[in-house]
Amino acid sequence: MPAGRYDFARITQGDTLLETFTFLTDGTTPYDLTGATIRTQFRDLPADQGGVVAIDATSYWTIDDDPTTGIATLEVPDSITAGVSTAAAENGVLTLVYDIEIEEAGGRVFTWLTGKLPIAQQVTA
C-alpha cells in the first residue's frame, strides 16, 4: 500500500509537537495496533541522501488504551524541539522530512505517512 502524505503545521523551536492520528486500513476501518511499534524520524534530508536525524520521535508515540481503535498520539516534548539546530533555516524556518512506519507484532513493516515538519527559529528562550 502506498504511503499517504501529511505535512505538519509549522511549530517553533521549544514548542511541544502534539498530533493524534487515526490509522485506517481502507479509509473507514481502524488499523489494529495491538503489539505494534510506531517509528518516526525527522531529518534534514531523506536517509538515502545522507540526511541527519534531527528528532528521533519513536519513543514519543503512545498507542490508545484500546489498540484496535487505530489511534495513536505523537507528543515530542518542548525540550527536544528546542534542541533542533536551525542553522540551515531559510527565512527563519527549517523544513524537516519524516515518515511514519508501523512495525506489526509479527515483524511486517509498513510506511503509512511521509511529509514535512517546518520549524521556525525560537525568539523567546
MMTF fields as JSON, N, C-alpha, C and O atoms, coordinates in Angstrom:
{
  "mmtfVersion": "1.0.0",
  "mmtfProducer": "UNKNOWN",
  "numBonds": 499,
  "numAtoms": 500,
  "numGroups": 125,
  "numChains": 1,
  "numModels": 1,
  "chainsPerModel": [1],
  "groupsPerChain": [125],
  "chainIdList": ["A"],
  "bondAtomList": [4, 2, 8, 6, 12, 10, 16, 14, 20, 18, 24, 22, 28, 26, 32, 30, 36, 34, 40, 38, 44, 42, 48, 46, 52, 50, 56, 54, 60, 58, 64, 62, 68, 66, 72, 70, 76, 74, 80, 78, 84, 82, 88, 86, 92, 90, 96, 94, 100, 98, 104, 102, 108, 106, 112, 110, 116, 114, 120, 118, 124, 122, 128, 126, 132, 130, 136, 134, 140, 138, 144, 142, 148, 146, 152, 150, 156, 154, 160, 158, 164, 162, 168, 166, 172, 170, 176, 174, 180, 178, 184, 182, 188, 186, 192, 190, 196, 194, 200, 198, 204, 202, 208, 206, 212, 210, 216, 214, 220, 218, 224, 222, 228, 226, 232, 230, 236, 234, 240, 238, 244, 242, 248, 246, 252, 250, 256, 254, 260, 258, 264, 262, 268, 266, 272, 270, 276, 274, 280, 278, 284, 282, 288, 286, 292, 290, 296, 294, 300, 298, 304, 302, 308, 306, 312, 310, 316, 314, 320, 318, 324, 322, 328, 326, 332, 330, 336, 334, 340, 338, 344, 342, 348, 346, 352, 350, 356, 354, 360, 358, 364, 362, 368, 366, 372, 370, 376, 374, 380, 378, 384, 382, 388, 386, 392, 390, 396, 394, 400, 398, 404, 402, 408, 406, 412, 410, 416, 414, 420, 418, 424, 422, 428, 426, 432, 430, 436, 434, 440, 438, 444, 442, 448, 446, 452, 450, 456, 454, 460, 458, 464, 462, 468, 466, 472, 470, 476, 474, 480, 478, 484, 482, 488, 486, 492, 490, 496, 494],
  "bondOrderList": [1, 1, 1, 1, 1, 1, 1, 1, 1, 1, 1, 1, 1, 1, 1, 1, 1, 1, 1, 1, 1, 1, 1, 1, 1, 1, 1, 1, 1, 1, 1, 1, 1, 1, 1, 1, 1, 1, 1, 1, 1, 1, 1, 1, 1, 1, 1, 1, 1, 1, 1, 1, 1, 1, 1, 1, 1, 1, 1, 1, 1, 1, 1, 1, 1, 1, 1, 1, 1, 1, 1, 1, 1, 1, 1, 1, 1, 1, 1, 1, 1, 1, 1, 1, 1, 1, 1, 1, 1, 1, 1, 1, 1, 1, 1, 1, 1, 1, 1, 1, 1, 1, 1, 1, 1, 1, 1, 1, 1, 1, 1, 1, 1, 1, 1, 1, 1, 1, 1, 1, 1, 1, 1, 1],
  "groupList": [{"groupName": "MET", "atomNameList": ["N", "CA", "C", "O"], "elementList": ["N", "C", "C", "O"], "formalChargeList": [0, 0, 0, 0], "bondAtomList": [1, 0, 2, 1, 3, 2], "bondOrderList": [1, 1, 2], "singleLetterCode": "M", "chemCompType": "L-PEPTIDE LINKING"}, {"groupName": "PRO", "atomNameList": ["N", "CA", "C", "O"], "elementList": ["N", "C", "C", "O"], "formalChargeList": [0, 0, 0, 0], "bondAtomList": [1, 0, 2, 1, 3, 2], "bondOrderList": [1, 1, 2], "singleLetterCode": "P", "chemCompType": "L-PEPTIDE LINKING"}, {"groupName": "ALA", "atomNameList": ["N", "CA", "C", "O"], "elementList": ["N", "C", "C", "O"], "formalChargeList": [0, 0, 0, 0], "bondAtomList": [1, 0, 2, 1, 3, 2], "bondOrderList": [1, 1, 2], "singleLetterCode": "A", "chemCompType": "L-PEPTIDE LINKING"}, {"groupName": "GLY", "atomNameList": ["N", "CA", "C", "O"], "elementList": ["N", "C", "C", "O"], "formalChargeList": [0, 0, 0, 0], "bondAtomList": [1, 0, 2, 1, 3, 2], "bondOrderList": [1, 1, 2], "singleLetterCode": "G", "chemCompType": "PEPTIDE LINKING"}, {"groupName": "ARG", "atomNameList": ["N", "CA", "C", "O"], "elementList": ["N", "C", "C", "O"], "formalChargeList": [0, 0, 0, 0], "bondAtomList": [1, 0, 2, 1, 3, 2], "bondOrderList": [1, 1, 2], "singleLetterCode": "R", "chemCompType": "L-PEPTIDE LINKING"}, {"groupName": "TYR", "atomNameList": ["N", "CA", "C", "O"], "elementList": ["N", "C", "C", "O"], "formalChargeList": [0, 0, 0, 0], "bondAtomList": [1, 0, 2, 1, 3, 2], "bondOrderList": [1, 1, 2], "singleLetterCode": "Y", "chemCompType": "L-PEPTIDE LINKING"}, {"groupName": "ASP", "atomNameList": ["N", "CA", "C", "O"], "elementList": ["N", "C", "C", "O"], "formalChargeList": [0, 0, 0, 0], "bondAtomList": [1, 0, 2, 1, 3, 2], "bondOrderList": [1, 1, 2], "singleLetterCode": "D", "chemCompType": "L-PEPTIDE LINKING"}, {"groupName": "PHE", "atomNameList": ["N", "CA", "C", "O"], "elementList": ["N", "C", "C", "O"], "formalChargeList": [0, 0, 0, 0], "bondAtomList": [1, 0, 2, 1, 3, 2], "bondOrderList": [1, 1, 2], "singleLetterCode": "F", "chemCompType": "L-PEPTIDE LINKING"}, {"groupName": "ILE", "atomNameList": ["N", "CA", "C", "O"], "elementList": ["N", "C", "C", "O"], "formalChargeList": [0, 0, 0, 0], "bondAtomList": [1, 0, 2, 1, 3, 2], "bondOrderList": [1, 1, 2], "singleLetterCode": "I", "chemCompType": "L-PEPTIDE LINKING"}, {"groupName": "THR", "atomNameList": ["N", "CA", "C", "O"], "elementList": ["N", "C", "C", "O"], "formalChargeList": [0, 0, 0, 0], "bondAtomList": [1, 0, 2, 1, 3, 2], "bondOrderList": [1, 1, 2], "singleLetterCode": "T", "chemCompType": "L-PEPTIDE LINKING"}, {"groupName": "GLN", "atomNameList": ["N", "CA", "C", "O"], "elementList": ["N", "C", "C", "O"], "formalChargeList": [0, 0, 0, 0], "bondAtomList": [1, 0, 2, 1, 3, 2], "bondOrderList": [1, 1, 2], "singleLetterCode": "Q", "chemCompType": "L-PEPTIDE LINKING"}, {"groupName": "LEU", "atomNameList": ["N", "CA", "C", "O"], "elementList": ["N", "C", "C", "O"], "formalChargeList": [0, 0, 0, 0], "bondAtomList": [1, 0, 2, 1, 3, 2], "bondOrderList": [1, 1, 2], "singleLetterCode": "L", "chemCompType": "L-PEPTIDE LINKING"}, {"groupName": "GLU", "atomNameList": ["N", "CA", "C", "O"], "elementList": ["N", "C", "C", "O"], "formalChargeList": [0, 0, 0, 0], "bondAtomList": [1, 0, 2, 1, 3, 2], "bondOrderList": [1, 1, 2], "singleLetterCode": "E", "chemCompType": "L-PEPTIDE LINKING"}, {"groupName": "VAL", "atomNameList": ["N", "CA", "C", "O"], "elementList": ["N", "C", "C", "O"], "formalChargeList": [0, 0, 0, 0], "bondAtomList": [1, 0, 2, 1, 3, 2], "bondOrderList": [1, 1, 2], "singleLetterCode": "V", "chemCompType": "L-PEPTIDE LINKING"}, {"groupName": "SER", "atomNameList": ["N", "CA", "C", "O"], "elementList": ["N", "C", "C", "O"], "formalChargeList": [0, 0, 0, 0], "bondAtomList": [1, 0, 2, 1, 3, 2], "bondOrderList": [1, 1, 2], "singleLetterCode": "S", "chemCompType": "L-PEPTIDE LINKING"}, {"groupName": "TRP", "atomNameList": ["N", "CA", "C", "O"], "elementList": ["N", "C", "C", "O"], "formalChargeList": [0, 0, 0, 0], "bondAtomList": [1, 0, 2, 1, 3, 2], "bondOrderList": [1, 1, 2], "singleLetterCode": "W", "chemCompType": "L-PEPTIDE LINKING"}, {"groupName": "ASN", "atomNameList": ["N", "CA", "C", "O"], "elementList": ["N", "C", "C", "O"], "formalChargeList": [0, 0, 0, 0], "bondAtomList": [1, 0, 2, 1, 3, 2], "bondOrderList": [1, 1, 2], "singleLetterCode": "N", "chemCompType": "L-PEPTIDE LINKING"}, {"groupName": "LYS", "atomNameList": ["N", "CA", "C", "O"], "elementList": ["N", "C", "C", "O"], "formalChargeList": [0, 0, 0, 0], "bondAtomList": [1, 0, 2, 1, 3, 2], "bondOrderList": [1, 1, 2], "singleLetterCode": "K", "chemCompType": "L-PEPTIDE LINKING"}],
  "groupTypeList": [0, 1, 2, 3, 4, 5, 6, 7, 2, 4, 8, 9, 10, 3, 6, 9, 11, 11, 12, 9, 7, 9, 7, 11, 9, 6, 3, 9, 9, 1, 5, 6, 11, 9, 3, 2, 9, 8, 4, 9, 10, 7, 4, 6, 11, 1, 2, 6, 10, 3, 3, 13, 13, 2, 8, 6, 2, 9, 14, 5, 15, 9, 8, 6, 6, 6, 1, 9, 9, 3, 8, 2, 9, 11, 12, 13, 1, 6, 14, 8, 9, 2, 3, 13, 14, 9, 2, 2, 2, 12, 16, 3, 13, 11, 9, 11, 13, 5, 6, 8, 12, 8, 12, 12, 2, 3, 3, 4, 13, 7, 9, 15, 11, 9, 3, 17, 11, 1, 8, 2, 10, 10, 13, 9, 2],
  "groupIdList": [1, 2, 3, 4, 5, 6, 7, 8, 9, 10, 11, 12, 13, 14, 15, 16, 17, 18, 19, 20, 21, 22, 23, 24, 25, 26, 27, 28, 29, 30, 31, 32, 33, 34, 35, 36, 37, 38, 39, 40, 41, 42, 43, 44, 45, 46, 47, 48, 49, 50, 51, 52, 53, 54, 55, 56, 57, 58, 59, 60, 61, 62, 63, 64, 65, 66, 67, 68, 69, 70, 71, 72, 73, 74, 75, 76, 77, 78, 79, 80, 81, 82, 83, 84, 85, 86, 87, 88, 89, 90, 91, 92, 93, 94, 95, 96, 97, 98, 99, 100, 101, 102, 103, 104, 105, 106, 107, 108, 109, 110, 111, 112, 113, 114, 115, 116, 117, 118, 119, 120, 121, 122, 123, 124, 125],
  "secStructList": [7, 7, 7, 3, 3, 7, 7, 7, 7, 7, 3, 3, 6, 6, 7, 7, 3, 3, 3, 3, 3, 3, 7, 5, 1, 1, 1, 1, 1, 5, 7, 7, 7, 6, 6, 7, 3, 3, 3, 3, 3, 3, 3, 1, 1, 7, 4, 4, 4, 6, 7, 7, 3, 3, 3, 3, 7, 4, 4, 4, 3, 3, 3, 7, 1, 1, 4, 4, 4, 7, 3, 3, 3, 3, 3, 3, 7, 2, 2, 2, 2, 2, 6, 1, 7, 7, 6, 6, 7, 5, 6, 6, 3, 3, 3, 3, 3, 3, 3, 3, 3, 3, 3, 7, 6, 6, 1, 7, 3, 3, 3, 3, 3, 3, 3, 3, 3, 3, 3, 3, 7, 7, 1, 7, 7],
  "xCoordList": [0.839, 0.0, 0.894, 1.844, 0.613, 1.445, 1.198, 0.083, 2.262, 2.151, 1.357, 1.414, 0.621, -0.084, 0.857, 2.026, 0.353, 1.154, 0.469, -0.736, 1.27, 0.756, 1.89, 2.933, 1.69, 2.643, 2.129, 1.004, 2.966, 2.609, 2.502, 3.133, 1.7, 1.682, 3.004, 3.603, 3.451, 4.721, 4.673, 3.687, 5.762, 5.937, 7.182, 7.905, 7.42, 8.602, 9.489, 8.991, 10.808, 11.726, 11.213, 10.8, 11.238, 10.797, 9.312, 8.83, 8.569, 7.152, 7.023, 7.897, 5.941, 5.592, 4.939, 4.014, 5.408, 4.767, 3.753, 4.131, 2.48, 1.412, 0.429, -0.171, 0.272, -0.63, -1.179, -0.434, -2.49, -3.133, -3.529, -4.098, -3.22, -3.515, -4.469, -4.395, -5.365, -6.193, -5.778, -6.01, -5.169, -4.711, -5.853, -6.452, -6.148, -7.259, -6.744, -5.806, -7.367, -6.924, -7.498, -6.838, -8.714, -9.377, -10.118, -11.007, -9.758, -10.435, -11.529, -11.963, -11.988, -13.048, -12.773, -13.258, -12.007, -11.771, -10.495, -9.428, -10.585, -9.375, -8.346, -8.69, -7.077, -5.963, -5.649, -5.445, -5.609, -5.363, -3.872, -3.02, -3.575, -2.2, -1.725, -0.692, -2.464, -2.082, -0.683, -0.433, 0.225, 1.587, 2.48, 3.624, 1.968, 2.741, 3.697, 3.514, 4.719, 5.643, 5.559, 5.593, 5.449, 5.411, 6.754, 7.234, 7.356, 8.675, 8.591, 7.939, 9.26, 9.308, 10.635, 11.086, 11.246, 12.435, 12.216, 11.703, 12.616, 12.603, 14.051, 14.933, 14.296, 15.657, 15.705, 14.681, 16.924, 17.094, 16.942, 16.516, 17.283, 17.143, 16.762, 16.966, 16.214, 15.944, 17.222, 18.324, 17.071, 18.206, 19.129, 20.35, 18.555, 19.398, 20.162, 20.998, 19.871, 20.61, 21.549, 22.048, 21.781, 22.693, 22.069, 22.776, 20.747, 20.052, 20.423, 20.558, 20.582, 20.926, 19.644, 18.767, 19.542, 18.36, 18.37, 19.312, 17.326, 17.163, 16.339, 16.602, 15.34, 14.493, 14.189, 13.631, 14.549, 14.116, 12.896, 13.019, 11.726, 10.473, 9.844, 8.728, 10.529, 9.95, 9.459, 8.388, 10.216, 9.82, 8.731, 8.291, 8.296, 7.277, 5.879, 4.97, 5.711, 4.396, 3.68, 4.296, 2.389, 1.535, 0.36, -0.386, 0.199, -0.937, -2.097, -1.901, -3.302, -4.512, -4.643, -4.159, -5.299, -5.524, -6.196, -5.96, -7.034, -7.636, -6.975, -7.408, -5.935, -5.182, -5.989, -5.561, -7.156, -7.97, -8.645, -9.234, -8.57, -9.158, -8.286, -8.749, -7.008, -6.096, -5.606, -5.01, -5.849, -5.489, -4.149, -3.907, -3.287, -2.0, -1.659, -2.024, -0.953, -0.595, 0.918, 1.632, 1.38, 2.791, 2.924, 2.303, 3.74, 3.968, 5.471, 6.05, 6.081, 7.508, 7.643, 7.105, 8.359, 8.447, 9.153, 9.961, 8.818, 9.427, 10.942, 11.643, 11.453, 12.906, 13.617, 14.781, 12.933, 13.519, 13.485, 14.482, 12.355, 12.292, 13.187, 13.67, 13.414, 14.312, 15.739, 16.509, 16.098, 17.453, 17.734, 18.86, 16.714, 16.908, 17.663, 17.246, 18.767, 19.548, 18.83, 18.469, 18.632, 18.017, 19.054, 18.708, 20.317, 21.396, 21.198, 21.6, 20.582, 20.363, 18.992, 18.552, 18.318, 16.98, 17.015, 17.952, 15.962, 15.786, 14.639, 13.543, 14.886, 13.881, 13.354, 12.175, 14.233, 13.866, 13.137, 12.702, 12.991, 12.264, 13.098, 13.565, 13.277, 13.939, 12.854, 11.934, 12.945, 11.946, 12.575, 13.529, 12.031, 12.484, 11.547, 10.374, 12.066, 11.247, 11.086, 11.905, 10.037, 9.784, 8.976, 8.437, 8.908, 7.892, 7.451, 8.133, 6.306, 5.762, 5.689, 4.985, 6.434, 6.428, 5.751, 5.934, 4.976, 4.378, 4.968, 4.892, 5.563, 6.032, 5.025, 4.828, 4.392, 3.394, 4.063, 5.272, 3.278, 3.789, 4.524, 5.489, 4.077, 4.698, 5.941, 6.585, 6.298, 7.526, 7.366, 8.331, 6.162, 5.974, 6.029, 5.526, 6.646, 6.786, 6.105, 6.29, 5.312, 4.624, 4.85, 4.757, 5.147, 5.237, 3.853, 3.289, 3.306, 1.942, 1.886, 1.041, 2.782, 2.761, 4.177, 5.131, 4.292, 5.523, 5.129, 3.979, 6.098, 5.783, 6.873, 8.038, 6.469, 7.416, 6.959, 5.774, 7.944, 7.697, 8.516, 9.74, 7.871, 8.598, 8.771, 7.824, 10.005, 10.302, 10.874, 11.922, 10.163, 10.623, 11.628, 11.576, 12.549, 13.547, 12.878, 11.985, 13.343, 12.796, 13.331, 14.512, 12.471, 12.883, 12.952, 13.957, 11.881, 11.848, 12.34, 11.739, 13.431, 14.029, 13.742, 14.165],
  "yCoordList": [-1.158, 0.0, 1.234, 1.301, 2.205, 3.411, 4.284, 4.356, 4.944, 5.82, 7.07, 7.561, 7.566, 8.829, 9.992, 9.797, 11.185, 12.404, 13.304, 13.545, 13.8, 14.749, 15.686, 15.239, 16.978, 17.985, 18.615, 19.113, 18.586, 19.192, 20.71, 21.301, 21.325, 22.781, 23.217, 22.472, 24.407, 24.907, 25.039, 25.503, 24.621, 24.838, 25.709, 25.972, 26.149, 26.936, 26.105, 25.333, 26.253, 25.586, 25.809, 26.917, 24.776, 24.887, 24.648, 24.658, 24.43, 24.068, 22.554, 21.806, 22.115, 20.695, 20.352, 21.039, 19.308, 18.804, 17.764, 16.72, 18.034, 17.147, 16.906, 17.843, 15.651, 15.29, 13.89, 12.971, 13.741, 12.433, 11.941, 12.683, 10.685, 10.07, 8.902, 8.185, 8.716, 7.518, 6.773, 7.241, 5.619, 4.804, 3.914, 3.187, 3.978, 3.232, 2.32, 2.669, 1.144, 0.193, 0.518, 0.299, 1.034, 1.255, 2.592, 2.795, 3.475, 4.768, 4.816, 5.899, 3.638, 3.612, 2.624, 2.82, 1.567, 0.52, 0.81, 0.946, 0.908, 1.166, 0.044, -1.136, 0.447, -0.491, -0.962, -0.143, -2.257, -2.812, -2.667, -3.296, -1.829, -1.565, -2.466, -2.192, -3.534, -4.444, -4.999, -5.625, -4.766, -5.273, -4.533, -4.93, -3.465, -2.733, -1.726, -1.294, -1.366, -0.292, 0.751, 0.413, 2.014, 3.097, 3.81, 4.185, 3.991, 4.627, 5.886, 5.906, 6.929, 8.184, 8.884, 9.011, 9.331, 10.175, 11.411, 11.325, 12.551, 13.806, 14.098, 14.113, 14.332, 14.531, 15.767, 16.26, 16.249, 17.373, 16.935, 17.726, 15.693, 15.075, 13.612, 13.087, 12.938, 11.509, 10.732, 11.167, 9.596, 8.783, 8.392, 8.41, 8.037, 7.601, 8.754, 8.532, 9.979, 11.156, 11.692, 12.814, 10.861, 11.252, 12.146, 12.82, 12.15, 13.001, 12.703, 11.548, 13.763, 13.657, 13.709, 14.533, 12.828, 12.794, 14.024, 14.228, 14.832, 15.986, 15.6, 16.073, 14.736, 14.244, 12.775, 12.438, 11.905, 10.512, 10.425, 10.391, 10.39, 10.501, 9.16, 9.124, 8.071, 6.749, 6.572, 6.005, 7.043, 6.838, 7.804, 7.735, 8.695, 9.68, 9.325, 10.154, 8.102, 7.624, 6.938, 6.207, 7.174, 6.46, 5.887, 6.624, 4.576, 3.916, 3.925, 3.704, 4.178, 4.247, 3.018, 1.938, 3.194, 2.081, 0.896, -0.255, 1.179, 0.126, 0.185, 0.956, -0.615, -0.52, -0.871, -0.579, -1.498, -1.839, -0.612, -0.708, 0.553, 1.788, 2.408, 3.254, 1.987, 2.56, 3.951, 4.633, 4.381, 5.736, 5.729, 4.906, 6.672, 6.837, 8.327, 9.075, 8.731, 10.138, 10.295, 9.555, 11.276, 11.649, 12.92, 13.934, 12.872, 14.042, 14.196, 13.537, 15.08, 15.361, 16.553, 17.625, 16.38, 17.448, 18.704, 18.661, 19.81, 21.098, 21.066, 21.712, 20.319, 20.261, 19.623, 19.925, 18.756, 18.1, 19.038, 19.161, 19.702, 20.615, 21.833, 22.424, 22.213, 23.337, 23.019, 23.924, 21.741, 21.334, 21.161, 20.85, 21.363, 21.219, 22.435, 23.575, 22.182, 23.28, 23.83, 23.088, 25.138, 25.78, 26.595, 27.544, 26.222, 26.944, 26.96, 27.911, 25.913, 25.829, 26.371, 26.141, 27.087, 27.603, 28.622, 29.408, 28.571, 29.567, 30.471, 29.995, 31.779, 32.748, 32.432, 32.638, 31.929, 31.661, 30.358, 30.099, 29.521, 28.255, 27.098, 27.144, 26.064, 24.833, 23.824, 23.616, 23.2, 22.201, 20.813, 20.513, 19.978, 18.596, 17.668, 17.987, 16.513, 15.475, 14.338, 14.183, 13.554, 12.457, 11.379, 11.582, 10.232, 9.244, 8.547, 8.585, 7.919, 7.145, 5.696, 5.367, 4.835, 3.406, 2.669, 3.002, 1.678, 0.798, -0.587, -1.174, -1.101, -2.479, -3.306, -3.101, -4.236, -5.091, -6.076, -6.299, -6.656, -7.618, -8.77, -9.31, -9.141, -10.234, -9.838, -10.691, -8.54, -8.102, -7.393, -6.82, -7.417, -6.703, -5.2, -4.717, -4.461, -3.011, -2.323, -2.703, -1.3, -0.508, 0.97, 1.415, 1.732, 3.175, 3.745, 3.535, 4.473, 4.998, 6.409, 6.733, 7.248, 8.653, 9.158, 8.69, 10.111, 10.864, 12.331, 12.666, 13.198, 14.61, 15.489, 15.099, 16.696, 17.707, 18.282, 18.29, 18.761, 19.49, 20.772, 20.719, 21.922, 23.193, 23.652, 23.649, 24.046, 24.533, 25.948, 26.168, 26.903, 28.292, 28.489, 27.819, 29.425, 29.733, 30.367, 31.206, 29.932, 30.43, 31.823, 32.1, 32.696, 34.025, 34.077, 34.503, 33.643, 33.627, 32.284, 31.251, 32.295, 31.035, 30.826, 29.822],
  "zCoordList": [0.0, 0.0, 0.0, 0.781, -0.853, -0.886, 0.338, 0.856, 0.79, 1.95, 1.586, 0.459, 2.567, 2.387, 2.627, 2.96, 2.461, 2.637, 3.654, 3.585, 4.61, 5.6, 5.992, 6.47, 5.791, 6.223, 7.509, 7.565, 8.544, 9.818, 9.662, 8.786, 10.518, 10.619, 11.244, 12.02, 10.912, 11.434, 12.953, 13.525, 13.588, 15.018, 15.193, 14.232, 16.415, 16.743, 17.648, 18.468, 17.51, 18.429, 19.85, 20.193, 20.665, 22.047, 22.239, 23.372, 21.15, 21.256, 21.4, 20.962, 22.009, 22.03, 20.699, 20.264, 20.062, 18.847, 19.296, 19.827, 19.092, 19.57, 18.436, 17.909, 18.068, 16.974, 17.228, 17.568, 17.06, 17.202, 15.815, 15.016, 15.548, 14.258, 14.448, 15.446, 13.486, 13.423, 12.16, 11.045, 12.347, 11.226, 10.761, 11.554, 9.471, 8.89, 7.78, 7.063, 7.643, 6.614, 5.245, 4.229, 5.206, 3.915, 3.884, 3.057, 4.764, 4.841, 5.887, 6.28, 6.35, 7.365, 8.497, 9.612, 8.233, 9.224, 10.006, 9.408, 11.348, 12.143, 11.977, 11.917, 11.906, 11.824, 13.241, 14.137, 13.443, 14.775, 15.111, 14.483, 16.109, 16.521, 17.659, 18.269, 17.951, 19.022, 18.769, 17.739, 19.713, 19.621, 18.638, 18.417, 18.05, 17.041, 17.673, 18.811, 16.903, 17.259, 16.157, 14.974, 16.541, 15.563, 15.616, 16.686, 14.434, 14.356, 13.501, 12.457, 13.963, 13.214, 13.46, 14.599, 12.389, 12.485, 11.612, 10.496, 12.15, 11.406, 11.022, 11.881, 9.723, 9.211, 8.313, 7.842, 8.095, 7.175, 5.72, 4.878, 5.422, 4.096, 4.31, 5.404, 3.297, 3.442, 3.782, 3.449, 4.437, 4.886, 3.732, 3.885, 2.576, 1.457, 0.8, -0.076, 1.227, 0.738, 1.82, 1.729, 2.852, 3.916, 4.975, 5.724, 5.036, 5.994, 7.443, 7.845, 8.206, 9.619, 10.445, 10.189, 11.43, 12.292, 13.205, 13.971, 13.117, 13.997, 15.222, 16.327, 15.022, 16.111, 15.843, 14.798, 16.772, 16.707, 17.619, 18.843, 17.007, 17.761, 18.113, 18.63, 17.847, 18.071, 19.504, 19.722, 20.47, 21.872, 22.333, 23.48, 21.459, 21.843, 21.333, 21.38, 20.849, 20.419, 21.571, 22.346, 21.681, 22.633, 21.856, 21.211, 21.92, 21.286, 22.27, 23.465, 21.776, 22.593, 23.49, 23.153, 24.632, 25.561, 24.871, 25.238, 23.872, 23.062, 21.686, 20.829, 21.463, 20.209, 18.961, 17.845, 19.143, 17.976, 17.369, 16.293, 18.043, 17.501, 16.418, 15.653, 16.35, 15.373, 15.734, 14.901, 16.965, 17.385, 18.121, 19.004, 17.731, 18.397, 18.411, 17.505, 19.455, 19.622, 19.646, 20.322, 18.891, 18.877, 19.698, 19.38, 20.765, 21.599, 21.845, 22.708, 21.066, 21.195, 22.145, 21.867, 23.267, 24.262, 23.751, 22.824, 24.386, 24.041, 24.167, 23.389, 25.142, 25.34, 24.146, 23.884, 23.434, 22.255, 21.054, 20.342, 20.818, 19.668, 19.885, 18.919, 21.143, 21.438, 21.025, 20.702, 21.034, 20.704, 19.22, 18.832, 18.385, 16.94, 16.416, 16.623, 15.742, 15.163, 13.936, 13.022, 13.935, 12.771, 12.001, 11.298, 12.135, 11.453, 9.937, 9.267, 9.398, 7.955, 7.539, 6.413, 8.439, 8.154, 7.01, 6.869, 6.21, 5.152, 5.563, 5.858, 5.584, 6.021, 7.412, 7.699, 8.277, 9.662, 9.906, 11.029, 8.872, 9.027, 8.475, 7.337, 9.296, 8.878, 8.535, 9.326, 7.379, 6.993, 7.064, 6.346, 7.932, 8.086, 7.326, 7.13, 6.896, 6.284, 7.292, 8.198, 7.132, 8.07, 7.369, 6.281, 8.021, 7.673, 8.952, 9.977, 8.86, 9.983, 9.519, 8.564, 10.216, 9.93, 11.075, 12.246, 10.718, 11.727, 11.536, 10.456, 12.62, 12.611, 13.389, 14.587, 12.7, 13.327, 14.286, 14.214, 15.171, 16.138, 15.437, 15.98, 14.252, 13.502, 12.736, 12.125, 12.754, 12.114, 10.778, 10.273, 10.188, 8.923, 9.177, 10.191, 8.248, 8.386, 7.214, 6.058, 7.533, 6.52, 6.792, 7.936, 5.749, 5.878, 5.598, 4.524, 6.583, 6.478, 5.944, 5.11, 6.422, 6.015, 5.783, 6.404, 4.888, 4.696, 4.615, 4.33, 4.869, 4.751, 5.313, 5.393, 5.706, 6.186, 7.52, 7.853, 8.266, 9.508, 9.472, 9.598, 9.304, 9.348, 10.803, 11.589, 11.136, 12.476, 12.377, 11.77, 12.986, 12.991, 14.107, 15.138, 13.884, 14.909, 16.11, 15.991, 17.279, 18.538, 18.846, 18.631, 19.347, 19.771, 21.292, 21.861, 21.944, 23.409, 23.892, 23.599, 24.632, 25.109, 26.58, 27.155]
}
